[in-house]
Amino acid sequence: MKGSSKAIWQFYCVVLLLASAFAPSTSYWIRRGLTKDYVRIVNNLNNQQLQYQCKSKDDDLGLRSLPPNGEYEWGFRVNFWGSTLYFCNFWYLDNHAVFDVFRDTIDFLYECGGAHCIWKAKEDGIYLFHIQTKEDKKMHDWEKIKA
């Protein structure tokens, strides 16, 4: 490689590195498939078991139960096509909620504060914990199960 070609190649590498560090959308595309993403379910209900079942197109994590203050977490790599999605069905007593707990989109990862989405079940609804701001944001209300 000639000196000028090598310098140009090095310049492009530095530009790519800087872009990935400062542009969320660029770093999103670079990290895809290289790092793991995580979902954590936390039971912050007062003295109540939380029942839930989480699934993706390819994986069913099974019917699970969390005791008060219990946690469950799983990790995975997103697919090349950007269609990775997990949803969960939650319930306790006569309350129910179902929604996506992970989507491979820039907006969804922004809501989580990174590649670690932490969902907290509380009496008045389900909250998403933002890792960077350390704040819970109410995302879903419980619906009453009809008998």
TORPA-4810 file (N, C-alpha, C, O; in nm, 3 decimals):
<nodes>
NODE_1_0.085_-0.117_0.000_0.000_0.000_0.000_0.090_0.123_0.000_0.182_0.133_0.081_M
NODE_2_0.064_0.215_-0.090_0.144_0.337_-0.098_0.112_0.427_0.020_0.009_0.412_0.084_K
NODE_3_0.202_0.520_0.048_0.188_0.611_0.162_0.058_0.690_0.160_-0.008_0.700_0.264_G
NODE_4_0.019_0.747_0.045_-0.103_0.827_0.039_-0.228_0.741_0.053_-0.325_0.784_0.114_S
NODE_5_-0.227_0.620_-0.002_-0.341_0.530_0.012_-0.358_0.487_0.157_-0.470_0.479_0.207_S
NODE_6_-0.248_0.460_0.223_-0.252_0.421_0.363_-0.307_0.536_0.449_-0.385_0.512_0.541_K
NODE_7_-0.265_0.657_0.420_-0.312_0.774_0.495_-0.462_0.794_0.476_-0.532_0.827_0.572_A
NODE_8_-0.511_0.775_0.356_-0.654_0.790_0.329_-0.733_0.683_0.404_-0.836_0.712_0.464_I
NODE_9_-0.683_0.559_0.400_-0.749_0.450_0.471_-0.753_0.479_0.621_-0.856_0.458_0.685_W
NODE_10_-0.644_0.527_0.677_-0.639_0.561_0.820_-0.735_0.675_0.851_-0.802_0.673_0.955_Q
NODE_11_-0.744_0.773_0.762_-0.836_0.885_0.781_-0.981_0.834_0.789_-1.056_0.875_0.878_F
NODE_12_-1.019_0.745_0.697_-1.155_0.691_0.698_-1.182_0.610_0.824_-1.294_0.613_0.876_Y
NODE_13_-1.084_0.538_0.872_-1.101_0.462_0.997_-1.125_0.555_1.115_-1.210_0.528_1.200_C
NODE_14_-1.051_0.665_1.120_-1.070_0.762_1.229_-1.208_0.826_1.219_-1.275_0.843_1.320_V
NODE_15_-1.251_0.862_1.099_-1.384_0.921_1.080_-1.493_0.824_1.124_-1.587_0.863_1.193_V
NODE_16_-1.480_0.697_1.086_-1.578_0.596_1.126_-1.581_0.579_1.278_-1.688_0.568_1.338_L
NODE_17_-1.465_0.578_1.340_-1.456_0.565_1.486_-1.523_0.684_1.554_-1.600_0.666_1.648_L
NODE_18_-1.495_0.805_1.508_-1.557_0.924_1.567_-1.707_0.926_1.544_-1.783_0.963_1.633_L
NODE_19_-1.750_0.887_1.425_-1.894_0.884_1.396_-1.966_0.786_1.487_-2.075_0.815_1.536_A
NODE_20_-1.905_0.671_1.510_-1.969_0.572_1.596_-1.973_0.618_1.740_-2.064_0.580_1.815_S
NODE_21_-1.877_0.699_1.781_-1.875_0.747_1.919_-1.975_0.858_1.942_-2.031_0.868_2.052_A
NODE_22_-2.000_0.942_1.843_-2.083_1.060_1.864_-2.218_1.058_1.795_-2.302_1.143_1.825_F
NODE_23_-2.242_0.968_1.706_-2.370_0.962_1.635_-2.444_0.836_1.676_-2.403_0.726_1.637_A
NODE_24_-2.553_0.848_1.754_-2.624_0.728_1.800_-2.669_0.637_1.687_-2.661_0.515_1.700_P
NODE_25_-2.715_0.694_1.577_-2.765_0.608_1.471_-2.651_0.529_1.406_-2.671_0.414_1.367_S
NODE_26_-2.533_0.588_1.394_-2.419_0.517_1.337_-2.374_0.406_1.431_-2.350_0.293_1.387_T
NODE_27_-2.361_0.437_1.559_-2.316_0.335_1.653_-2.419_0.223_1.663_-2.383_0.108_1.688_S
NODE_28_-2.545_0.255_1.645_-2.650_0.153_1.646_-2.623_0.049_1.538_-2.630_-0.071_1.565_Y
NODE_29_-2.592_0.093_1.417_-2.570_0.000_1.307_-2.440_-0.079_1.325_-2.433_-0.195_1.287_W
NODE_30_-2.340_-0.017_1.382_-2.213_-0.086_1.402_-2.226_-0.193_1.510_-2.169_-0.302_1.496_I
NODE_31_-2.301_-0.165_1.618_-2.311_-0.258_1.730_-2.403_-0.377_1.700_-2.394_-0.480_1.767_R
NODE_32_-2.489_-0.364_1.602_-2.586_-0.470_1.572_-2.517_-0.604_1.552_-2.427_-0.617_1.468_R
NODE_33_-2.560_-0.702_1.629_-2.507_-0.837_1.618_-2.372_-0.858_1.685_-2.329_-0.972_1.704_G
NODE_34_-2.304_-0.750_1.722_-2.173_-0.764_1.786_-2.184_-0.770_1.938_-2.103_-0.835_2.004_L
NODE_35_-2.282_-0.703_1.992_-2.300_-0.700_2.137_-2.431_-0.768_2.173_-2.517_-0.789_2.088_T
NODE_36_-2.444_-0.801_2.299_-2.568_-0.862_2.346_-2.662_-0.754_2.398_-2.620_-0.651_2.450_K
NODE_37_-2.789_-0.779_2.382_-2.893_-0.697_2.442_-2.954_-0.779_2.556_-2.944_-0.901_2.558_D
NODE_38_-3.016_-0.708_2.651_-3.071_-0.775_2.769_-3.208_-0.720_2.802_-3.238_-0.603_2.778_Y
NODE_39_-3.291_-0.807_2.856_-3.420_-0.766_2.913_-3.425_-0.821_3.054_-3.391_-0.937_3.079_V
NODE_40_-3.467_-0.736_3.147_-3.483_-0.778_3.286_-3.625_-0.746_3.330_-3.677_-0.638_3.304_R
NODE_41_-3.687_-0.842_3.398_-3.820_-0.825_3.457_-3.801_-0.817_3.608_-3.734_-0.901_3.667_I
NODE_42_-3.862_-0.715_3.671_-3.849_-0.695_3.815_-3.989_-0.690_3.876_-4.076_-0.619_3.826_V
NODE_43_-4.010_-0.765_3.982_-4.139_-0.764_4.053_-4.132_-0.668_4.171_-4.074_-0.701_4.275_N
NODE_44_-4.190_-0.549_4.154_-4.200_-0.451_4.262_-4.342_-0.443_4.316_-4.382_-0.340_4.370_N
NODE_45_-4.418_-0.551_4.302_-4.553_-0.557_4.358_-4.543_-0.584_4.508_-4.454_-0.656_4.553_L
NODE_46_-4.634_-0.526_4.584_-4.636_-0.548_4.728_-4.691_-0.686_4.760_-4.812_-0.709_4.749_N
NODE_47_-4.605_-0.777_4.801_-4.643_-0.910_4.847_-4.730_-0.988_4.749_-4.818_-1.063_4.792_N
NODE_48_-4.707_-0.973_4.619_-4.782_-1.047_4.518_-4.686_-1.113_4.420_-4.584_-1.055_4.382_Q
NODE_49_-4.719_-1.234_4.381_-4.644_-1.302_4.276_-4.675_-1.237_4.142_-4.790_-1.199_4.117_Q
NODE_50_-4.575_-1.224_4.057_-4.594_-1.176_3.921_-4.580_-1.297_3.828_-4.478_-1.366_3.831_L
NODE_51_-4.681_-1.321_3.749_-4.678_-1.428_3.649_-4.648_-1.362_3.514_-4.697_-1.253_3.485_Q
NODE_52_-4.569_-1.430_3.431_-4.542_-1.374_3.299_-4.493_-1.482_3.204_-4.444_-1.588_3.246_Y
NODE_53_-4.507_-1.453_3.076_-4.455_-1.539_2.971_-4.401_-1.448_2.861_-4.473_-1.362_2.810_Q
NODE_54_-4.275_-1.467_2.825_-4.211_-1.385_2.723_-4.174_-1.472_2.603_-4.133_-1.587_2.617_C
NODE_55_-4.189_-1.413_2.484_-4.165_-1.486_2.360_-4.105_-1.393_2.254_-4.121_-1.271_2.258_K
NODE_56_-4.037_-1.457_2.161_-3.999_-1.393_2.035_-4.052_-1.484_1.925_-4.122_-1.581_1.952_S
NODE_57_-4.020_-1.452_1.802_-4.063_-1.539_1.692_-4.002_-1.678_1.706_-4.066_-1.778_1.673_K
NODE_58_-3.878_-1.684_1.756_-3.805_-1.810_1.763_-3.797_-1.872_1.902_-3.773_-1.992_1.914_D
NODE_59_-3.816_-1.794_2.007_-3.797_-1.842_2.144_-3.920_-1.818_2.230_-3.979_-1.710_2.227_D
NODE_60_-3.956_-1.919_2.306_-4.059_-1.906_2.410_-3.988_-1.934_2.542_-3.943_-2.046_2.566_D
NODE_61_-3.979_-1.834_2.626_-3.906_-1.849_2.752_-3.988_-1.921_2.858_-3.939_-1.946_2.968_L
NODE_62_-4.113_-1.954_2.826_-4.195_-2.033_2.916_-4.271_-1.948_3.017_-4.244_-1.830_3.037_G
NODE_63_-4.368_-2.013_3.080_-4.446_-1.951_3.185_-4.360_-1.942_3.310_-4.303_-2.042_3.354_L
NODE_64_-4.351_-1.823_3.367_-4.265_-1.801_3.483_-4.340_-1.726_3.592_-4.444_-1.664_3.568_R
NODE_65_-4.285_-1.732_3.712_-4.341_-1.665_3.827_-4.228_-1.600_3.905_-4.125_-1.662_3.931_S
NODE_66_-4.248_-1.475_3.943_-4.149_-1.403_4.022_-4.207_-1.368_4.159_-4.318_-1.314_4.166_L
NODE_67_-4.135_-1.398_4.266_-4.181_-1.355_4.398_-4.160_-1.205_4.414_-4.091_-1.143_4.333_P
NODE_68_-4.220_-1.145_4.517_-4.196_-1.001_4.541_-4.046_-0.972_4.547_-3.970_-1.045_4.611_P
NODE_69_-4.005_-0.866_4.482_-3.865_-0.821_4.470_-3.776_-0.917_4.391_-3.654_-0.902_4.391_N
NODE_70_-3.836_-1.014_4.323_-3.760_-1.106_4.240_-3.728_-1.043_4.105_-3.794_-0.949_4.061_G
NODE_71_-3.625_-1.097_4.040_-3.583_-1.048_3.909_-3.550_-1.166_3.818_-3.507_-1.272_3.865_E
NODE_72_-3.571_-1.146_3.689_-3.530_-1.245_3.589_-3.475_-1.168_3.469_-3.534_-1.069_3.426_Y
NODE_73_-3.362_-1.215_3.416_-3.298_-1.145_3.303_-3.251_-1.247_3.201_-3.206_-1.356_3.236_E
NODE_74_-3.260_-1.210_3.073_-3.203_-1.291_2.967_-3.133_-1.201_2.867_-3.167_-1.084_2.851_W
NODE_75_-3.032_-1.258_2.801_-2.955_-1.186_2.701_-2.965_-1.255_2.566_-2.991_-1.375_2.559_G
NODE_76_-2.943_-1.180_2.460_-2.956_-1.233_2.324_-2.885_-1.139_2.228_-2.854_-1.025_2.262_F
NODE_77_-2.861_-1.187_2.110_-2.805_-1.103_2.003_-2.916_-1.078_1.901_-2.993_-1.168_1.866_R
NODE_78_-2.923_-0.954_1.853_-3.025_-0.920_1.754_-2.988_-0.981_1.620_-2.870_-1.007_1.593_V
NODE_79_-3.089_-1.005_1.538_-3.060_-1.064_1.407_-3.014_-0.958_1.307_-3.028_-0.838_1.331_N
NODE_80_-2.959_-1.003_1.199_-2.902_-0.917_1.096_-3.007_-0.823_1.035_-2.976_-0.710_0.999_F
NODE_81_-3.131_-0.870_1.024_-3.236_-0.794_0.956_-3.299_-0.688_1.045_-3.379_-0.608_0.996_W
NODE_82_-3.266_-0.685_1.173_-3.321_-0.583_1.262_-3.465_-0.609_1.299_-3.539_-0.517_1.333_G
NODE_83_-3.507_-0.735_1.294_-3.646_-0.767_1.325_-3.662_-0.836_1.461_-3.769_-0.889_1.491_S
NODE_84_-3.557_-0.836_1.541_-3.565_-0.900_1.673_-3.668_-0.829_1.759_-3.664_-0.707_1.775_T
NODE_85_-3.760_-0.906_1.814_-3.867_-0.852_1.897_-3.902_-0.956_2.004_-3.918_-1.075_1.974_L
NODE_86_-3.913_-0.909_2.127_-3.964_-0.992_2.236_-4.086_-0.922_2.293_-4.087_-0.800_2.309_Y
NODE_87_-4.189_-0.999_2.324_-4.306_-0.943_2.392_-4.336_-1.032_2.512_-4.301_-1.150_2.514_F
NODE_88_-4.403_-0.973_2.611_-4.437_-1.048_2.732_-4.583_-1.027_2.768_-4.640_-0.921_2.744_C
NODE_89_-4.639_-1.129_2.826_-4.775_-1.128_2.880_-4.758_-1.135_3.032_-4.704_-1.232_3.085_N
NODE_90_-4.804_-1.031_3.103_-4.789_-1.022_3.249_-4.926_-1.029_3.315_-5.025_-0.983_3.259_F
NODE_91_-4.931_-1.086_3.434_-5.053_-1.079_3.512_-5.025_-1.106_3.659_-4.932_-1.177_3.696_W
NODE_92_-5.111_-1.045_3.743_-5.114_-1.074_3.886_-5.255_-1.043_3.934_-5.318_-0.948_3.887_Y
NODE_93_-5.304_-1.124_4.027_-5.443_-1.115_4.073_-5.534_-1.109_3.950_-5.532_-1.200_3.868_L
NODE_94_-5.615_-1.001_3.938_-5.704_-0.989_3.821_-5.657_-0.880_3.724_-5.737_-0.819_3.654_D
NODE_95_-5.526_-0.857_3.721_-5.466_-0.755_3.635_-5.381_-0.821_3.526_-5.322_-0.927_3.547_N
NODE_96_-5.377_-0.756_3.411_-5.311_-0.814_3.295_-5.249_-0.704_3.209_-5.302_-0.593_3.203_H
NODE_97_-5.139_-0.735_3.144_-5.077_-0.643_3.046_-4.996_-0.726_2.948_-4.935_-0.826_2.986_A
NODE_98_-4.996_-0.686_2.823_-4.913_-0.751_2.721_-4.857_-0.643_2.631_-4.929_-0.554_2.586_V
NODE_99_-4.725_-0.651_2.604_-4.660_-0.548_2.522_-4.520_-0.595_2.484_-4.469_-0.695_2.536_F
NODE_100_-4.458_-0.521_2.391_-4.321_-0.550_2.348_-4.225_-0.504_2.458_-4.232_-0.390_2.504_D
NODE_101_-4.135_-0.593_2.499_-4.034_-0.558_2.598_-3.899_-0.530_2.533_-3.809_-0.476_2.597_V
NODE_102_-3.886_-0.565_2.403_-3.766_-0.532_2.327_-3.799_-0.528_2.180_-3.862_-0.619_2.126_F
NODE_103_-3.754_-0.420_2.114_-3.759_-0.406_1.969_-3.623_-0.353_1.925_-3.567_-0.266_1.991_R
NODE_104_-3.572_-0.402_1.817_-3.441_-0.360_1.768_-3.454_-0.233_1.685_-3.439_-0.235_1.563_D
NODE_105_-3.484_-0.123_1.755_-3.493_0.007_1.688_-3.417_0.110_1.771_-3.399_0.093_1.892_T
NODE_106_-3.372_0.214_1.707_-3.300_0.321_1.777_-3.390_0.383_1.883_-3.345_0.407_1.995_I
NODE_107_-3.516_0.410_1.848_-3.608_0.474_1.943_-3.630_0.388_2.067_-3.634_0.439_2.179_D
NODE_108_-3.645_0.258_2.047_-3.669_0.169_2.161_-3.547_0.164_2.252_-3.561_0.171_2.374_F
NODE_109_-3.429_0.152_2.194_-3.308_0.149_2.275_-3.286_0.282_2.348_-3.232_0.284_2.459_L
NODE_110_-3.329_0.391_2.287_-3.321_0.522_2.354_-3.411_0.523_2.477_-3.372_0.574_2.582_Y
NODE_111_-3.531_0.468_2.465_-3.623_0.462_2.579_-3.563_0.383_2.694_-3.582_0.417_2.811_E
NODE_112_-3.489_0.277_2.662_-3.426_0.193_2.765_-3.302_0.260_2.823_-3.262_0.231_2.936_C
NODE_113_-3.241_0.349_2.748_-3.116_0.410_2.792_-2.995_0.327_2.753_-2.887_0.347_2.807_G
NODE_114_-3.013_0.236_2.659_-2.904_0.149_2.615_-2.957_0.012_2.578_-3.076_-0.005_2.553_G
NODE_115_-2.869_-0.084_2.575_-2.904_-0.218_2.530_-2.948_-0.307_2.646_-2.938_-0.430_2.638_A
NODE_116_-2.997_-0.247_2.752_-3.039_-0.322_2.871_-3.176_-0.266_2.914_-3.182_-0.162_2.980_H
NODE_117_-3.283_-0.333_2.876_-3.418_-0.285_2.906_-3.467_-0.350_3.036_-3.474_-0.473_3.047_C
NODE_118_-3.501_-0.267_3.133_-3.542_-0.315_3.264_-3.687_-0.273_3.288_-3.719_-0.154_3.295_I
NODE_119_-3.775_-0.372_3.300_-3.918_-0.351_3.320_-3.955_-0.383_3.464_-3.918_-0.488_3.517_W
NODE_120_-4.028_-0.290_3.529_-4.066_-0.307_3.669_-4.218_-0.310_3.682_-4.287_-0.216_3.641_K
NODE_121_-4.269_-0.419_3.738_-4.413_-0.431_3.763_-4.444_-0.370_3.899_-4.386_-0.408_4.000_A
NODE_122_-4.537_-0.273_3.899_-4.582_-0.208_4.022_-4.734_-0.214_4.024_-4.796_-0.248_3.924_K
NODE_123_-4.794_-0.180_4.138_-4.939_-0.189_4.152_-5.015_-0.103_4.050_-5.123_-0.143_4.005_E
NODE_124_-4.961_0.012_4.014_-5.034_0.103_3.925_-4.996_0.087_3.778_-5.048_0.160_3.693_D
NODE_125_-4.905_-0.006_3.746_-4.869_-0.026_3.606_-4.728_-0.082_3.592_-4.666_-0.125_3.689_G
NODE_126_-4.681_-0.081_3.468_-4.548_-0.134_3.440_-4.460_-0.020_3.391_-4.499_0.059_3.304_I
NODE_127_-4.341_-0.013_3.449_-4.248_0.096_3.426_-4.124_0.047_3.354_-4.084_-0.069_3.367_Y
NODE_128_-4.064_0.137_3.276_-3.937_0.110_3.211_-3.833_0.195_3.281_-3.846_0.317_3.289_L
NODE_129_-3.728_0.130_3.330_-3.619_0.200_3.398_-3.518_0.245_3.293_-3.470_0.164_3.214_F
NODE_130_-3.487_0.374_3.293_-3.390_0.431_3.200_-3.254_0.427_3.268_-3.232_0.496_3.368_H
NODE_131_-3.164_0.348_3.216_-3.036_0.324_3.282_-2.954_0.451_3.300_-2.892_0.470_3.404_I
NODE_132_-2.952_0.538_3.201_-2.868_0.658_3.209_-2.923_0.762_3.306_-2.846_0.825_3.379_Q
NODE_133_-3.055_0.781_3.308_-3.113_0.883_3.397_-3.150_0.825_3.533_-3.178_0.901_3.627_T
NODE_134_-3.151_0.692_3.545_-3.187_0.623_3.670_-3.331_0.653_3.712_-3.362_0.661_3.831_K
NODE_135_-3.420_0.671_3.614_-3.559_0.705_3.642_-3.652_0.598_3.586_-3.626_0.540_3.481_E
NODE_136_-3.761_0.572_3.660_-3.868_0.485_3.613_-3.970_0.569_3.537_-4.008_0.678_3.581_D
NODE_137_-4.013_0.519_3.422_-4.115_0.588_3.344_-4.231_0.490_3.323_-4.213_0.381_3.270_K
NODE_138_-4.349_0.531_3.365_-4.466_0.445_3.348_-4.498_0.433_3.199_-4.516_0.532_3.128_K
NODE_139_-4.504_0.307_3.154_-4.526_0.281_3.012_-4.660_0.214_2.985_-4.718_0.233_2.878_M
NODE_140_-4.710_0.134_3.081_-4.832_0.058_3.059_-4.916_0.051_3.186_-4.863_0.034_3.296_H
NODE_141_-5.046_0.065_3.169_-5.140_0.044_3.279_-5.182_-0.102_3.281_-5.177_-0.171_3.179_D
NODE_142_-5.221_-0.148_3.397_-5.280_-0.282_3.407_-5.422_-0.277_3.354_-5.492_-0.177_3.372_W
NODE_143_-5.465_-0.382_3.289_-5.604_-0.397_3.248_-5.665_-0.506_3.335_-5.599_-0.604_3.369_E
NODE_144_-5.792_-0.490_3.370_-5.861_-0.591_3.449_-5.895_-0.710_3.360_-5.941_-0.694_3.247_K
NODE_145_-5.871_-0.830_3.413_-5.906_-0.952_3.341_-6.056_-0.972_3.353_-6.112_-0.970_3.463_I
NODE_146_-6.119_-0.990_3.239_-6.265_-1.010_3.239_-6.296_-1.157_3.266_-6.238_-1.247_3.204_K
NODE_147_-6.386_-1.180_3.357_-6.421_-1.319_3.392_-6.520_-1.378_3.295_-6.560_-1.493_3.310_A
</nodes>
